[in-house]
Amino acid sequence: MSGAGSTPPWAGAATFLPGPPLDRTRHDGWQRWRTTRASFVPAPVMSGEEYKRLSPRQRRIYDLHRLATHSSLPVQATPMSEAVAWLVRTRIEDGAFSHKSGTRTGVMVNGGGAQGKTETVCEAVAAFEDEWLTLNQQVNPDAMPGTRDLFAPVAYVRCPVKATPISTCQRILDFYGEDHKGMRLEDLVRTVKTAIADHATKALVIDDITRLKLHREADQDVLDLIREMMSMPVTLILVGVGIPTSGLLRDGRRDPVTRQWLFPPVKDRGRSPNADAATQHERRFELIDLDAFSYDTPAQIEAWTAHLRGLEGCLRLLNDTDGMLTAGGMPEYLFRRTNGVVGLLEKLIQTGCRHAIETEAEHLTIDLLQRCTVSPTDLPDLDADSGEQPEIPAMSAARKKRPGRNTVFDDDGPTGAVG
């Protein structure tokens, strides 16, 4: 921290202001996000005494920088997200480095809303793209004279609500900036295949895939389209909520030991317009869950506490943050407020920090957090009709205490001698 008589380097231009909005579903937006995703510099740590020595203007700028820091908390790896990231990277690399033609094994990432599926997958595929571009010296190794110059090892799209094969193809072509105006479906499919090949795409991520309800004939046609893309030399990563019961796969159960999904034998599906689509997908995709934290065993409690400890180091409150989220009853309280969902935890901590700064408390406590709410409006990207909104625990449930222990059979030790 600079001395009281000097101007802190951050007190001039507000370097923490965000740039233009990023749209990762467009190639230029994806590239800007990929190359700047770790560039944000959080506010410096400062004590209360140092804060008092600042001028009013410097304090205001520092407070705004702190708010930006709490609004931009880094995505912390969890044991669950690390397993998902490893599988995604493994499948992409297996396909990208294979010299064989044919179908690549894809991945379906399943989990509840606000559990970090999108950010985990995006970080994993961005890390792959960083390495792939370096290995190829930023140049498309398969480029031919007269072909497109755009090199896009990764494409990220979001499934549109009420998707059709036409709208799904259009979303993919929009990522590349391809013109698709007036195209018929067969032309769109052919153009998608050409774009994926010409832009040397190795991984195609389709997010919010369970927005396909599969009760419309057009939805079944989208499955046919996905199955057709499987024949291309690209690894498909499908991300969604409730995939095992969505119709993308046959209804299955998860083995409690291996944690893998098991599916029953194929039965007659009657007159479904695409009776074999789900079976085709089972053989060509590996399904993995990104679960929320649990709080039942000592190991699970320690994992949750370690996650909170990581968050503590990212907070910028004037009072010492060590133990602020991990001491006493705070870990259990935070779990009750969020059900272990990292997205809800982040929103609650962000709101709490704003209250702590504005009230000059500069510390998070259970009483302060009781005045903070998290609502569905804090998660505008999640479609409630598709089951993407997580269940937000009621405030009263967070204050419930565990029932007292029965002490009838406790041994209080030898009694004192009677005089």
Secondary structure, 3 states (H helix, E strand, C coil): CCCCCCCCHHHCCCCCCCCCCCCCCCHHHHHHHHHHCCCCCCCCCCCHHHHHCCCHHHHHHHHHHHHHHHHCCCCCCCHHHHHHHHHHHHHHHHHHCCCCCCCCCEEEEECCCCCCHHHHHHHHHHHHHHHHHHHCCCCCCCCCCCCCCCCCCEEEEECCCCCCHHHHHHHHHHHHCCCCCCCCHHHHHHHHHHHHHHCCCCEEEEECHHHCCCCCHHHHHHHHHHHHHHCCCCEEEEEECCHHHCCCCCCCEECCCCCCEECCCCCCCCCCCCCCHHHHHHHHEEEEECCCCCCCCHHHHHHHHHHHHHHHCCCCCCCCCCCCCCCCCHHHHHHHHHCCCHHHHHHHHHHHHHHHHHCCCCCCCHHHHCCCCCCHHHCCCCCHHHCCCCCCCCHHHHCCCCCCCCCCCCCCCCCCCCC
